[in-house]
């Protein structure tokens, strides 16, 4: 530890940002002087447990203290905070891994894969908005955006080049593989695609991306937003998840989702192996409960409905199909894209739930059903009825009901975490249901 501390000191690091993630998926933590690195790596930085969203820890006794124990391999200098290095922490309570810590939850979910010698590789594609305040509301930061369909537009994209390049450079200096940046479907909306890595590292990197994006946006007098649907008449922000399963390491690594012929040659006529199809079937089977984790806000369900300008791209039906961007799961050769999550999802809980669902599909040898190759968002009611597809929950309340009743996910996440997650989210739903909106006032105040 002394050698590590000296190396960091030579790099100009004087402070550690000890960071953990709360139940809502927000980064939390504190600054700790580098001189106390040993404490962070052994006992961990101490926090008042009941002050942390979703911990449900008591205010007295041994379990009132939450310790964020840093992982030395995660230390990285933060370009936007000179002299500061982030260290990712696992939650411990009373000397034991805390079962309601989102990062510990994902660790547990991945353990069965590791016992098989398997590794889940994940690539995330979060969308986000760059906004600015205008009175009591928010508008796109680029006031000149007027296009009806700005996706991939190269007139508006360069106007945010300063922010996007600064963000990319900061993330790359932190070791993230930024594959591409683009203007997304709505005014003020952008997307970043990250290279594929193991699931735990992927979630850690997303938390780092959020911290960087917020901080750099503030420096540019903008607001970075992962709100799923800030504008009723525009597309919402997705966070598509690309998933593959591997065995072995390095040049000997073998994709377990890649289909093969009896002679061992790669089968180019299919997208997924039998194992991959079982995994996808599990994700589809548990899709209603997964909605609570992948679309965890009241606002999320406005993204999952058609926009005023058309159906959009968010999935509505529980289905899978080769390269089908209107299905819940888009299958590709040797991997699949899970299109349910939005940008507000806690990455640790979302991935833990998906893994648990996929493993259940493998264990029960579930069938994902026939490949769907039609545009589900434009299909007629008769066609949809003939396919017999289930729909996703229409509200956060429905998704929470499904999560509470899903024994596989409850066991994987821990009953204590699910209980607290559902409690907090039902409060959110109740507050939303009681709120009187401007739309209601305009429609009803003098209508009768």
C-alpha positions in Angstrom: 0.0 0.0 0.0 2.9 2.3 0.7 4.2 1.8 -2.8 0.8 2.6 -4.2 0.5 5.7 -2.1 3.9 6.9 -3.3 3.1 6.3 -6.9 -0.1 8.3 -6.6 1.7 11.1 -4.8 4.2 11.3 -7.6 1.3 11.7 -10.1 0.2 14.7 -8.2 -2.7 13.0 -6.4 -3.4 14.4 -2.9 -7.0 13.4 -2.4 -9.1 10.3 -2.9 -12.8 10.5 -4.0 -14.2 7.4 -2.3 -17.3 6.7 -4.3 -20.2 4.2 -3.9 -23.6 4.1 -5.5 -27.0 4.4 -3.8 -30.2 2.6 -4.5 -31.3 5.2 -7.0 -28.1 4.9 -9.1 -26.6 8.2 -7.9 -22.9 8.4 -7.1 -22.2 9.2 -3.4 -19.0 9.5 -1.4 -16.5 11.9 0.2 -13.0 13.3 -0.2 -10.3 11.5 1.8 -6.7 12.7 2.0 -4.2 10.4 0.3 -2.5 9.8 3.6 -5.4 7.7 4.7 -5.3 5.3 1.7 -4.6 2.4 3.9 -7.8 3.0 5.9 -9.9 3.2 2.8 -8.5 -0.1 1.5 -8.9 -2.0 4.8 -11.7 -0.8 7.0 -13.2 1.6 4.4 -14.4 5.2 4.7 -17.2 5.4 7.2 -20.6 6.9 6.6 -23.9 7.3 8.5 -25.9 4.3 7.2 -29.4 5.7 7.5 -28.3 8.9 5.6 -27.8 6.8 2.4 -30.8 6.3 0.1 -32.1 2.8 0.2 -29.8 1.4 2.9 -32.7 1.0 5.5 -30.0 0.9 8.1 -30.8 1.8 11.8 -29.8 5.0 13.5 -28.2 3.1 16.5 -26.0 0.2 17.0 -23.3 -1.5 15.0 -25.3 -1.6 11.8 -25.8 2.1 11.8 -22.3 2.5 10.3 -21.8 2.0 6.5 -18.2 1.4 5.4 -17.2 2.1 1.8 -14.2 -0.2 1.3 -12.1 1.0 -1.7 -10.8 -1.4 -4.5 -7.2 -0.5 -5.3 -7.5 -1.7 -8.9 -10.2 1.0 -9.5 -8.1 4.0 -8.6 -8.0 6.6 -11.5 -7.0 10.2 -11.6 -9.9 12.5 -12.5 -8.9 15.0 -15.3 -11.7 17.5 -14.3 -10.6 17.5 -10.7 -6.8 17.9 -10.6 -5.1 16.2 -7.7 -8.1 13.9 -7.1 -8.4 10.2 -7.9 -11.6 8.2 -7.7 -11.6 4.9 -6.0 -14.7 2.6 -6.3 -15.9 1.2 -3.0 -18.0 -1.8 -2.0 -20.4 -1.4 0.9 -19.8 -3.2 4.2 -21.9 -3.2 7.4 -20.7 -4.8 10.6 -17.7 -6.2 8.8 -19.7 -8.1 6.3 -20.6 -7.3 2.6 -23.8 -5.3 2.7 -26.5 -7.2 0.9 -28.3 -4.0 -0.2 -25.2 -2.4 -1.7 -25.9 -2.3 -5.5 -22.2 -3.2 -6.3 -22.3 -6.1 -3.9 -25.6 -7.2 -5.5 -24.0 -7.3 -8.9 -21.0 -9.2 -7.5 -23.3 -11.9 -6.2 -25.3 -12.1 -9.4 -22.1 -12.7 -11.4 -20.7 -15.3 -9.0 -22.5 -18.3 -10.7 -21.0 -17.3 -14.0 -17.5 -17.1 -12.5 -18.0 -20.5 -11.0 -18.5 -21.9 -14.5 -15.5 -20.0 -15.8 -17.7 -17.7 -17.8 -17.5 -13.9 -18.2 -20.3 -11.6 -19.2 -19.1 -8.8 -21.5 -21.3 -5.7 -21.7 -21.3 -2.6 -23.8 -23.6 0.3 -22.9 -25.0 3.1 -25.1 -26.4 5.8 -22.9 -28.3 8.7 -24.4 -28.4 12.1 -22.6 -29.6 15.6 -23.0 -27.6 18.8 -22.8 -30.0 21.5 -21.4 -30.1 25.0 -20.0 -32.6 26.7 -17.7 -35.1 29.1 -19.2 -37.2 30.6 -16.4 -38.9 27.7 -14.6 -38.3 25.2 -17.5 -35.5 23.6 -19.4 -34.7 23.8 -23.1 -32.0 22.3 -25.3 -28.6 24.0 -24.6 -28.2 24.7 -28.3 -30.9 27.3 -28.9 -30.4 27.1 -32.7 -31.7 23.5 -32.9 -34.8 23.4 -35.1 -34.6 20.1 -37.0 -37.5 17.8 -36.8 -35.2 14.8 -37.1 -31.7 15.7 -35.8 -30.4 12.1 -35.5 -26.8 11.9 -36.8 -27.1 15.5 -38.0 -23.7 17.0 -38.8 -24.7 20.7 -38.6 -25.7 20.6 -35.0 -23.2 18.1 -33.7 -20.1 20.3 -34.3 -21.7 23.1 -32.2 -21.2 20.9 -29.1 -17.8 19.6 -30.2 -16.1 21.4 -27.4 -18.0 19.7 -24.7 -18.1 16.3 -26.4 -14.4 16.2 -27.1 -13.5 17.3 -23.6 -15.8 14.6 -22.2 -14.2 12.0 -24.5 -10.7 13.0 -23.7 -11.4 12.9 -19.9 -13.0 9.4 -20.2 -10.2 8.0 -22.3 -7.6 9.3 -19.8 -9.6 7.3 -17.2 -9.3 4.2 -19.3 -12.7 4.1 -20.9 -13.1 2.9 -24.5 -15.3 5.6 -26.2 -16.3 4.1 -29.5 -18.4 6.9 -30.9 -20.4 10.1 -30.1 -23.4 11.2 -32.0 -26.4 13.5 -32.1 -29.4 11.4 -31.1 -33.1 11.5 -32.1 -34.2 14.7 -30.2 -33.0 18.3 -30.1 -30.3 18.6 -27.4 -29.9 14.8 -27.2 -26.6 12.9 -27.7 -25.4 9.4 -27.4 -22.1 7.8 -26.4 -21.2 4.2 -27.1 -18.6 2.4 -25.0 -16.5 -0.7 -25.8 -17.5 -4.0 -24.3 -15.9 -5.1 -21.0 -16.8 -7.3 -18.0 -20.1 -6.4 -16.4 -18.8 -5.1 -13.1 -16.2 -2.9 -14.7 -18.9 -1.7 -17.2 -21.1 -0.5 -14.3 -18.2 1.2 -12.6 -17.4 3.0 -15.9 -20.9 4.2 -16.3 -20.8 5.8 -12.9 -17.6 7.5 -13.8 -19.1 8.7 -17.1 -22.0 10.3 -15.2 -19.7 12.1 -12.8 -17.5 13.4 -15.7 -20.5 14.4 -17.8 -22.2 16.3 -15.0 -19.0 18.1 -14.0 -17.9 19.1 -17.5 -21.4 20.2 -18.5 -21.4 22.6 -15.5 -18.1 24.0 -16.7 -19.8 24.7 -20.0 -22.8 26.4 -18.3 -25.0 23.5 -19.3 -27.0 20.8 -17.5 -26.3 17.1 -18.3 -29.5 15.1 -17.9 -30.2 11.4 -18.0 -34.0 11.9 -17.4 -35.7 9.3 -19.6 -38.3 11.7 -21.2 -37.8 15.4 -20.5 -40.0 16.5 -23.5 -43.4 15.0 -24.3 -43.1 15.6 -28.0 -39.6 14.1 -28.4 -37.9 10.8 -28.1 -36.7 9.7 -24.7 -33.2 8.6 -23.6 -32.4 4.9 -24.0 -29.5 3.0 -22.5 -29.2 -0.1 -24.8 -27.2 -2.9 -23.3 -25.1 -5.2 -25.6 -24.5 -8.6 -24.0 -22.2 -11.6 -24.8 -21.0 -14.5 -22.7 -17.4 -15.8 -22.9 -15.3 -18.7 -21.7 -11.5 -18.5 -21.3 -9.2 -15.6 -21.5 -7.1 -13.7 -24.1 -6.6 -15.3 -27.4 -8.2 -18.5 -26.1 -11.5 -16.8 -25.2 -14.5 -18.4 -26.8 -17.9 -16.8 -27.3 -20.7 -19.0 -25.8 -23.4 -17.1 -27.6 -21.9 -17.7 -31.1 -23.8 -20.5 -32.9 -21.8 -23.4 -34.4 -22.5 -26.2 -36.9 -22.1 -29.9 -35.9 -18.6 -29.8 -37.4 -17.6 -26.9 -35.2 -17.7 -24.2 -37.9 -19.4 -20.9 -37.1 -23.1 -21.0 -38.2 -23.7 -17.8 -40.1 -27.4 -18.5 -40.6 -28.3 -18.0 -36.9 -27.6 -15.2 -34.5 -27.4 -17.0 -31.2 -26.3 -20.4 -29.9 -28.8 -22.6 -28.0 -27.3 -21.3 -24.7 -27.7 -17.7 -25.9 -31.3 -18.3 -26.8 -32.0 -19.8 -23.4 -30.4 -16.7 -21.8 -32.6 -14.4 -23.9 -35.7 -16.4 -23.1 -35.0 -15.8 -19.4 -34.7 -12.1 -20.0 -38.0 -12.1 -21.9 -39.7 -14.3 -19.2 -38.8 -11.8 -16.4 -39.3 -8.7 -18.5 -42.1 -7.2 -16.4 -40.1 -7.4 -13.2 -37.0 -6.2 -14.9 -38.9 -3.1 -16.0 -38.8 -1.9 -12.4 -35.0 -2.0 -12.5 -34.4 -1.0 -16.1 -37.1 1.8 -16.2 -37.1 2.8 -12.5 -38.8 6.2 -12.5 -42.3 7.5 -13.1 -41.0 9.3 -16.1 -39.6 6.1 -17.6 -43.0 4.9 -18.7 -43.5 8.0 -20.8 -40.5 6.9 -22.8 -42.0 3.5 -23.3 -45.1 5.0 -25.0 -45.4 6.4 -28.5 -44.3 10.0 -28.9 -46.6 12.6 -30.3 -44.5 12.5 -33.5 -44.8 8.7 -33.9 -44.0 5.4 -32.3 -40.3 6.2 -31.5 -37.9 3.3 -30.9 -38.5 2.3 -27.3 -39.9 -1.3 -27.1 -43.5 -2.0 -26.2 -43.8 -5.7 -26.7 -42.0 -8.7 -25.2 -40.3 -10.2 -28.2 -36.9 -11.0 -29.8 -35.8 -10.9 -33.4 -32.7 -10.7 -35.6 -31.5 -7.1 -35.9 -35.1 -6.0 -35.0 -34.9 -2.6 -33.3 -38.6 -2.6 -32.4 -38.3 -5.8 -30.3 -37.4 -5.9 -26.6 -34.3 -8.0 -27.5 -32.5 -7.4 -30.8 -30.4 -10.4 -31.6 -27.1 -10.1 -33.4 -24.4 -12.6 -34.3 -22.9 -13.9 -31.0 -24.6 -11.2 -28.8 -27.9 -9.5 -28.2 -29.0 -5.9 -27.5 -31.4 -5.4 -24.6 -33.4 -2.4 -25.5 -35.5 -2.0 -22.4 -33.2 0.1 -20.1 -33.3 3.8 -20.0 -30.6 6.2 -18.9 -31.9 6.6 -15.4 -31.3 2.9 -14.5 -28.9 1.9 -11.7 -26.4 0.0 -13.7 -25.5 -2.5 -11.0 -29.1 -3.4 -10.2 -30.1 -3.5 -13.9 -27.3 -5.8 -14.9 -27.8 -8.0 -11.8 -31.4 -8.5 -12.6 -30.7 -9.3 -16.2 -28.0 -11.8 -15.3 -30.4 -13.5 -12.8 -33.1 -13.7 -15.5 -30.7 -15.0 -18.1 -29.4 -17.7 -15.8 -32.9 -18.8 -15.0 -33.5 -19.2 -18.7 -30.4 -21.4 -19.0 -31.3 -23.5 -16.0 -34.9 -24.1 -17.2 -33.9 -24.3 -20.8 -36.5 -21.7 -21.8 -37.4 -21.0 -25.4 -37.5 -17.4 -26.5 -40.3 -18.1 -29.0 -40.1 -17.5 -32.7 -37.9 -14.8 -34.2 -40.0 -11.7 -34.9 -38.9 -9.8 -38.0 -41.8 -7.3 -38.5 -41.9 -3.7 -37.3 -43.8 -4.2 -34.0 -44.3 -0.4 -33.6 -46.1 -0.1 -36.9 -47.9 -3.5 -36.8 -51.7 -3.6 -36.9 -53.7 -4.7 -33.9 -54.7 -7.8 -35.8 -51.1 -8.8 -36.5 -50.1 -8.2 -32.9 -53.1 -10.2 -31.7 -52.0 -13.1 -33.9 -48.5 -13.0 -32.5 -49.9 -13.1 -29.0 -47.1 -10.9 -27.6 -47.2 -9.6 -24.0 -46.8 -5.9 -23.4 -44.5 -4.3 -21.0 -45.9 -2.7 -17.8 -47.6 0.6 -18.5 -46.5 2.3 -15.2 -44.0 2.1 -12.5 -46.7 0.8 -10.1 -47.3 -2.2 -12.4 -43.6 -2.9 -12.7 -43.2 -2.8 -9.0 -46.0 -5.4 -8.6 -44.2 -7.6 -11.0 -40.8 -7.2 -9.2 -42.4 -8.1 -5.8 -43.9 -11.2 -7.3 -40.7 -12.4 -9.1 -39.0 -14.9 -6.8 -36.0 -15.3 -9.0 -35.2 -11.6 -9.0 -36.0 -11.1 -5.4 -33.6 -13.9 -4.4 -30.9 -12.6 -6.7 -31.1 -9.0 -5.5 -31.9 -9.8 -1.8 -35.3 -9.5 -0.2 -34.1 -6.6 1.9 -33.0 -4.5 -1.1 -36.2 -5.3 -3.1 -38.3 -4.4 0.0 -36.6 -1.0 0.3 -36.5 -0.4 -3.5 -40.2 -1.1 -3.7 -41.0 1.1 -0.7 -39.2 4.1 -2.1 -40.5 3.7 -5.6 -44.1 3.3 -4.3 -43.6 6.6 -2.5 -42.4 8.1 -5.8 -45.5 6.8 -7.6 -47.9 8.0 -4.8 -46.4 11.5 -5.0 -46.8 11.6 -8.7 -50.4 10.4 -8.5 -51.2 13.2 -6.0 -49.5 15.9 -8.0 -51.7 18.4 -9.9 -50.0 19.2 -13.1 -50.2 22.3 -15.3 -51.9 20.1 -18.0 -54.7 19.3 -15.5 -55.2 22.9 -14.6 -55.4 24.1 -18.2 -57.8 21.3 -19.1 -60.2 21.4 -16.1 -59.9 24.6 -14.0 -62.8 26.3 -15.8 -64.1 23.4 -18.0 -67.2 22.7 -15.9 
